[in-house]
């Protein structure tokens, strides 16, 4: 049974009543979920299932398997309340889309640049590139362009390119349409101002780090 990803339909939901469909020791599967599992560089949500802390969340094909403490007492067909740490989810959503904007601007600025990695945490996001020169000279312009898009408070549309295979996209009209299966804010204005920092990884590799200006 494919896990219904309610976090795509309503990424702002913080609670959901679901049904347990499989239990194998500490591993539990539910019929629908608001609990995002690590994918595309975006970290998993934190939260609970029927009060039990979720230790890890793992995608397996179109299913998501949650690991709970060994002594959990959940049973198949049991109705359970899922709750996520909203403050964490919202920061991940904001930083995720900030990284998406920055990546698209780099694609425009650097013809042929190759992204080779990304990670979205709550304190910062990062994108790794294969590029022979320092990206530092580009950062002021890209920061300015990203913050202009953010300040314009543009609507962000999301949906399926291929529902059967769970291929999702986001789109800002007139800017870009991008395949992406993460969770997204509704508009660019929710991100708030950002700042960028360059970190040299190795010869021929560059990293840009993205921070929210309201980060502590």
Secondary structure, 3 states (H helix, E strand, C coil): CCCEEHHHHCCCCCEEEEEEEEEECCEEEECEECCCCCECCECCCCEEECCEECCEEEEECCEEEEECCCCCCCCCCCEEEEEECHHHHHHHHHHHHHHHHHHHHHHHHCCCCEEEEEEECCCCEEEEEECCCCCHHHHHHHHHHHHHHHHCCCECEEEEEECCCCEEEEEECCCEEEECCCCCCCEHHHCCCEEEEEEEEECCEEEEEEEECCCC
